[in-house]
Amino acid sequence: MIIRLAAGLAVALFLATSAAAKPFVVILADARGTVATDLMAPYAILAESGAVEVKVVSATAGPARLTPGMAWVKPQMTLAQLARERPQGPDVVVVPAFSHDDDPTRAAWLREQMRRGARVMSICNGARALASAGLLDGRQATVHWYSKGRVTKKYPDVNWRYDRRWVVDGPITTTAGISASEPATLDLLRQLAGEAVMRDTARRLRLPLPDPRHDGGDYRLTLRGMSVVVGNRIAFWNRETVALPLTNGFDEIAFGTSLDAWSRTYRSTAWAVGAPGATSRHGLTVYRAQTLPKRFDRTVDLPAPDVMDSTFAQVRSAYGENTARFVALQFEHPWGAVSAW
């Protein structure tokens, strides 16, 4: 009996030690607006690996809006809870693109995590929040192609690069547009848990292995792209509300990509529908709006597999190739590169 009890305690201690030894990653959310794919893709990849503890953390406990569509995510911890329960802080902080780049409280918190030794990775325009906090001064970094002119003028002390899908400079990683969230997170996973874990996770999620090569000059707003924006906006009678049904166990990458893409067509907005809240495959709770449109023009199933390609194909089938490629351009995805049109 004593031997069995001792063995059981040893197993419990081993499991507790193993769990504690996992790298701890937090993904920041802002109640005022956080880009859906920027948050959902890193969360799904890291959680799927099983080798990393990952939490969505916000300054407030209330739901955070997932932009540019209509859905809200429930933070798993507040910054205050994080300070109480994990006083040593996270190993890695992931910073998606926010509706508000300049937040003095968030900037101070990020600087403190860096001082404590945390690594920081921004996704897409999350680099603007890092630059606002002064964390990129004197470093190499990248950002979404559309922000090039703005960040060059506003943050001249940063060495902005556009020849890599993600840029690592010491403890800080920055990525190009939305679609870079997947390969950059896989690369982060490789650093945290090893090549084998990264490859196995990519295989299970049907994601290509990370490749940093990129031609940022191939992503820009052309006359053809502008014609898509103007044409779709002028045709107000063709505006659509798109329903994305949510059920428990939904795929985070598929949901984030769909909410994002269908809300970037300049002729539709995507809404989460179904029960007031649903829990994702890896434990995130997402809420729909309390008040929904009286009717939806289109209902779209979450795509699988090859989520981004499948999503662009859905948009192409609905609105034509030019609109679909313009959405891909906003994702800074190869299918939307200027040379691909």
C-alpha positions as CSV (number, residue, x, y, z in Angstrom):
1,M,0.0,0.0,0.0
2,I,2.8,2.4,1.0
3,I,4.7,1.5,-2.2
4,R,1.6,2.2,-4.4
5,L,1.0,5.5,-2.6
6,A,4.6,6.5,-3.1
7,A,4.5,5.6,-6.8
8,G,1.3,7.6,-7.2
9,L,2.9,10.6,-5.6
10,A,6.0,10.3,-7.8
11,V,3.8,10.2,-10.9
12,A,1.8,13.2,-9.8
13,L,5.0,15.1,-9.0
14,F,6.5,14.2,-12.4
15,L,3.4,15.4,-14.2
16,A,3.2,18.6,-12.2
17,T,6.9,19.3,-12.8
18,S,6.5,18.6,-16.6
19,A,3.6,21.0,-16.8
20,A,5.5,23.7,-14.9
21,A,8.4,23.2,-17.2
22,K,6.4,24.1,-20.3
23,P,7.2,27.5,-21.8
24,F,4.5,29.9,-20.8
25,V,3.2,32.1,-23.7
26,V,0.6,34.9,-23.3
27,I,-1.3,36.4,-26.3
28,L,-2.5,39.9,-25.6
29,A,-6.1,41.0,-26.4
30,D,-7.5,44.5,-26.3
31,A,-11.2,44.9,-25.6
32,R,-11.4,47.7,-28.1
33,G,-10.3,45.5,-31.0
34,T,-7.8,42.8,-31.8
35,V,-7.4,41.3,-35.3
36,A,-9.0,37.9,-35.3
37,T,-6.4,35.9,-37.2
38,D,-3.5,37.5,-35.4
39,L,-4.8,36.1,-32.1
40,M,-6.4,32.9,-33.2
41,A,-3.7,31.4,-35.4
42,P,-0.8,31.7,-32.8
43,Y,-3.2,30.4,-30.1
44,A,-4.3,27.4,-32.1
45,I,-0.7,26.4,-33.2
46,L,0.8,26.7,-29.7
47,A,-2.1,25.0,-28.0
48,E,-2.2,22.2,-30.5
49,S,1.5,21.4,-29.9
50,G,0.9,20.4,-26.3
51,A,4.4,21.5,-25.6
52,V,3.5,25.1,-24.6
53,E,1.2,26.6,-22.1
54,V,-0.7,29.4,-23.8
55,K,-3.2,31.9,-22.5
56,V,-5.1,34.9,-23.9
57,V,-4.6,37.8,-21.5
58,S,-6.3,41.2,-21.4
59,A,-6.2,44.3,-19.2
60,T,-9.9,43.7,-18.4
61,A,-12.0,40.6,-17.8
62,G,-14.7,41.6,-20.4
63,P,-14.9,40.1,-23.9
64,A,-12.4,41.5,-26.4
65,R,-13.7,42.4,-29.9
66,L,-12.3,40.4,-32.7
67,T,-11.9,42.7,-35.7
68,P,-12.7,43.4,-38.5
69,G,-15.8,41.1,-38.1
70,M,-18.4,40.9,-35.3
71,A,-17.3,38.5,-32.6
72,W,-15.8,38.7,-29.1
73,V,-13.3,36.5,-27.3
74,K,-13.2,35.8,-23.6
75,P,-9.8,36.5,-22.1
76,Q,-8.5,33.5,-20.1
77,M,-6.7,35.8,-17.6
78,T,-6.4,39.5,-16.8
79,L,-3.1,41.2,-16.4
80,A,-3.9,41.5,-12.7
81,Q,-4.5,37.7,-12.4
82,L,-1.3,37.1,-14.3
83,A,0.7,39.1,-11.8
84,R,-0.9,37.3,-8.9
85,E,-0.7,33.8,-10.2
86,R,2.4,33.9,-12.3
87,P,4.5,36.6,-10.6
88,Q,7.6,35.4,-12.6
89,G,5.8,36.5,-15.8
90,P,5.5,34.8,-19.2
91,D,8.4,33.4,-21.2
92,V,6.9,34.9,-24.4
93,V,4.4,37.7,-25.1
94,V,2.6,37.6,-28.5
95,V,1.2,41.0,-29.6
96,P,-1.5,41.0,-32.3
97,A,-2.6,44.0,-34.3
98,F,-4.9,46.2,-32.2
99,S,-7.4,48.9,-33.0
100,H,-5.4,51.2,-30.7
101,D,-1.6,51.1,-31.1
102,D,-0.7,53.8,-28.5
103,D,-1.6,52.6,-25.0
104,P,0.8,53.9,-22.3
105,T,-0.2,51.2,-19.8
106,R,0.3,48.4,-22.2
107,A,3.6,49.9,-23.3
108,A,4.9,50.1,-19.8
109,W,3.8,46.5,-19.2
110,L,5.6,45.3,-22.3
111,R,8.8,47.1,-21.3
112,E,8.6,45.5,-17.9
113,Q,8.3,42.0,-19.4
114,M,11.3,42.7,-21.6
115,R,13.2,43.8,-18.6
116,R,12.4,40.6,-16.9
117,G,13.7,38.6,-19.8
118,A,10.6,37.7,-21.8
119,R,10.7,37.3,-25.5
120,V,8.2,39.3,-27.5
121,M,6.6,38.5,-30.9
122,S,4.3,40.9,-32.8
123,I,2.0,39.8,-35.5
124,C,1.3,42.1,-38.5
125,N,0.6,45.6,-37.3
126,G,1.3,44.5,-33.7
127,A,4.7,45.9,-34.5
128,R,3.2,49.4,-34.3
129,A,2.4,48.7,-30.6
130,L,5.9,47.6,-30.0
131,A,7.3,50.7,-31.8
132,S,5.0,52.9,-29.8
133,A,6.5,51.3,-26.6
134,G,10.0,52.1,-27.8
135,L,10.9,48.5,-28.0
136,L,12.0,48.5,-31.7
137,D,14.4,51.5,-31.5
138,G,17.7,50.6,-33.0
139,R,16.4,47.2,-34.1
140,Q,15.5,45.5,-37.3
141,A,11.7,44.9,-37.7
142,T,8.9,44.4,-40.2
143,V,5.2,45.1,-40.3
144,H,2.2,44.9,-42.6
145,W,3.0,46.3,-46.1
146,Y,0.2,48.9,-45.8
147,S,1.9,50.5,-42.8
148,K,5.3,51.0,-44.5
149,G,4.9,54.8,-45.1
150,R,3.4,55.4,-41.7
151,V,6.0,53.6,-39.6
152,T,8.9,54.9,-41.6
153,K,7.9,58.5,-40.8
154,K,6.7,57.9,-37.2
155,Y,9.5,55.6,-36.1
156,P,12.7,56.6,-38.0
157,D,15.0,54.9,-35.4
158,V,13.7,51.4,-36.4
159,N,15.4,49.6,-39.3
160,W,12.3,48.5,-41.2
161,R,12.8,45.5,-43.5
162,Y,10.5,44.0,-46.1
163,D,12.6,41.1,-47.4
164,R,11.5,38.6,-44.7
165,R,8.2,37.2,-43.6
166,W,9.4,37.6,-40.1
167,V,12.4,39.3,-38.6
168,V,14.2,38.2,-35.4
169,D,16.4,40.8,-33.6
170,G,17.5,39.5,-30.2
171,P,14.5,38.8,-28.0
172,I,12.0,40.4,-30.4
173,T,10.3,38.9,-33.5
174,T,8.1,40.9,-35.8
175,T,6.1,39.6,-38.7
176,A,4.8,40.9,-42.0
177,G,1.0,40.8,-42.8
178,I,-1.7,38.6,-41.3
179,S,-0.8,35.3,-43.1
180,A,2.7,35.5,-41.6
181,S,1.2,34.6,-38.2
182,E,1.3,30.9,-39.1
183,P,4.9,30.4,-40.2
184,A,6.3,32.8,-37.6
185,T,4.4,31.0,-34.8
186,L,5.7,27.6,-36.1
187,D,9.2,29.0,-36.0
188,L,8.6,30.2,-32.5
189,L,7.4,26.8,-31.6
190,R,10.5,25.2,-33.1
191,Q,12.6,27.5,-30.8
192,L,10.5,26.7,-27.7
193,A,10.0,22.9,-28.2
194,G,12.2,21.7,-31.0
195,E,12.1,20.7,-34.6
196,A,10.1,17.5,-34.2
197,V,7.3,19.1,-32.2
198,M,7.1,21.9,-34.7
199,R,6.9,19.5,-37.7
200,D,4.3,17.3,-36.0
201,T,2.1,20.3,-35.1
202,A,2.3,21.7,-38.7
203,R,1.4,18.2,-40.1
204,R,-1.6,17.9,-37.8
205,L,-2.9,21.4,-38.7
206,R,-2.0,20.9,-42.4
207,L,0.2,24.0,-42.4
208,P,3.3,24.3,-44.6
209,L,6.6,24.4,-42.9
210,P,7.9,27.9,-42.1
211,D,9.8,29.7,-44.9
212,P,11.0,33.3,-44.1
213,R,11.6,34.3,-47.7
214,H,9.5,37.2,-48.8
215,D,9.3,40.0,-51.3
216,G,7.6,42.9,-49.5
217,G,7.8,45.1,-52.6
218,D,5.3,42.7,-54.3
219,Y,2.5,43.9,-51.9
220,R,1.2,47.4,-52.5
221,L,-2.0,49.2,-53.4
222,T,-2.3,49.4,-57.2
223,L,-4.9,50.9,-59.4
224,R,-6.5,47.5,-59.8
225,G,-6.8,47.1,-56.0
226,M,-8.2,50.6,-55.6
227,S,-10.8,49.7,-58.3
228,V,-11.9,46.8,-56.1
229,V,-12.3,49.0,-53.1
230,V,-14.2,51.7,-54.9
231,G,-16.4,49.4,-57.0
232,N,-17.4,47.3,-53.9
233,R,-18.1,50.3,-51.8
234,I,-20.1,52.2,-54.4
235,A,-22.3,49.2,-55.0
236,F,-24.0,49.6,-51.6
237,W,-27.0,47.6,-52.7
238,N,-24.8,44.6,-52.9
239,R,-23.6,44.8,-49.3
240,E,-24.0,41.5,-47.5
241,T,-24.1,40.2,-43.9
242,V,-22.3,36.9,-43.7
243,A,-23.1,34.4,-41.0
244,L,-20.4,32.1,-39.5
245,P,-22.0,29.4,-37.5
246,L,-20.1,28.5,-34.3
247,T,-20.4,25.3,-32.4
248,N,-18.4,23.9,-29.5
249,G,-15.1,22.5,-30.7
250,F,-14.7,24.9,-33.6
251,D,-11.3,25.3,-35.3
252,E,-9.7,28.6,-34.2
253,I,-7.6,29.1,-37.4
254,A,-10.6,28.5,-39.6
255,F,-12.8,30.8,-37.6
256,G,-10.3,33.6,-37.3
257,T,-9.4,33.5,-41.0
258,S,-13.1,33.5,-42.1
259,L,-14.1,36.3,-39.8
260,D,-11.2,38.3,-41.0
261,A,-11.4,37.6,-44.7
262,W,-15.2,38.0,-45.2
263,S,-15.0,41.3,-43.4
264,R,-12.2,42.6,-45.8
265,T,-14.1,42.3,-49.1
266,Y,-15.4,45.9,-48.9
267,R,-18.9,44.4,-49.6
268,S,-19.5,42.1,-46.6
269,T,-19.2,41.8,-42.8
270,A,-18.9,38.5,-41.1
271,W,-20.8,37.8,-37.9
272,A,-20.5,34.9,-35.5
273,V,-23.9,33.2,-35.1
274,G,-25.4,30.4,-33.1
275,A,-25.4,30.1,-29.3
276,P,-24.5,33.2,-27.4
277,G,-21.1,31.6,-26.8
278,A,-19.1,28.6,-28.0
279,T,-15.9,27.0,-26.8
280,S,-13.1,26.3,-29.4
281,R,-11.1,23.1,-29.9
282,H,-8.5,24.3,-27.5
283,G,-10.7,26.0,-24.9
284,L,-11.2,29.6,-26.1
285,T,-14.7,31.0,-25.6
286,V,-16.0,33.2,-28.4
287,Y,-19.3,35.2,-28.2
288,R,-21.6,36.4,-30.9
289,A,-23.1,39.9,-30.8
290,Q,-26.0,40.2,-28.4
291,T,-28.1,41.7,-31.2
292,L,-27.8,40.1,-34.6
293,P,-29.0,41.4,-38.0
294,K,-32.6,40.5,-38.8
295,R,-31.5,38.5,-41.7
296,F,-28.2,37.2,-43.2
297,D,-27.5,37.3,-46.9
298,R,-25.1,34.4,-46.8
299,T,-24.1,31.6,-44.4
300,V,-20.5,30.3,-44.8
301,D,-19.2,27.1,-43.3
302,L,-15.8,27.3,-41.7
303,P,-13.2,26.0,-44.2
304,A,-11.1,22.9,-43.9
305,P,-8.5,21.9,-44.8
306,D,-5.9,24.3,-46.1
307,V,-7.8,27.1,-44.4
308,M,-6.5,30.3,-46.1
309,D,-6.5,28.9,-49.6
310,S,-10.0,27.5,-49.0
311,T,-11.3,30.8,-47.6
312,F,-10.0,32.8,-50.6
313,A,-11.7,30.2,-52.8
314,Q,-15.0,30.8,-51.0
315,V,-14.7,34.5,-51.4
316,R,-13.8,34.1,-55.1
317,S,-16.8,31.9,-55.7
318,A,-19.1,34.6,-54.0
319,Y,-17.6,37.9,-55.3
320,G,-15.1,37.1,-58.1
321,E,-11.4,36.7,-58.4
322,N,-10.4,40.4,-58.1
323,T,-12.1,40.7,-54.7
324,A,-10.7,37.4,-53.5
325,R,-7.1,38.5,-54.5
326,F,-7.6,41.8,-52.8
327,V,-8.5,40.0,-49.6
328,A,-5.4,37.9,-50.0
329,L,-3.3,41.1,-50.6
330,Q,-4.6,42.4,-47.3
331,F,-3.4,39.1,-45.7
332,E,0.0,39.6,-47.4
333,H,-0.5,36.1,-48.7
334,P,1.4,35.0,-51.9
335,W,-1.9,34.6,-53.8
336,G,-2.6,38.3,-53.3
337,A,0.9,39.5,-54.4
338,V,0.7,42.2,-57.1
339,S,2.7,39.9,-59.5
340,A,0.1,37.1,-59.0
341,W,-2.7,39.3,-60.3
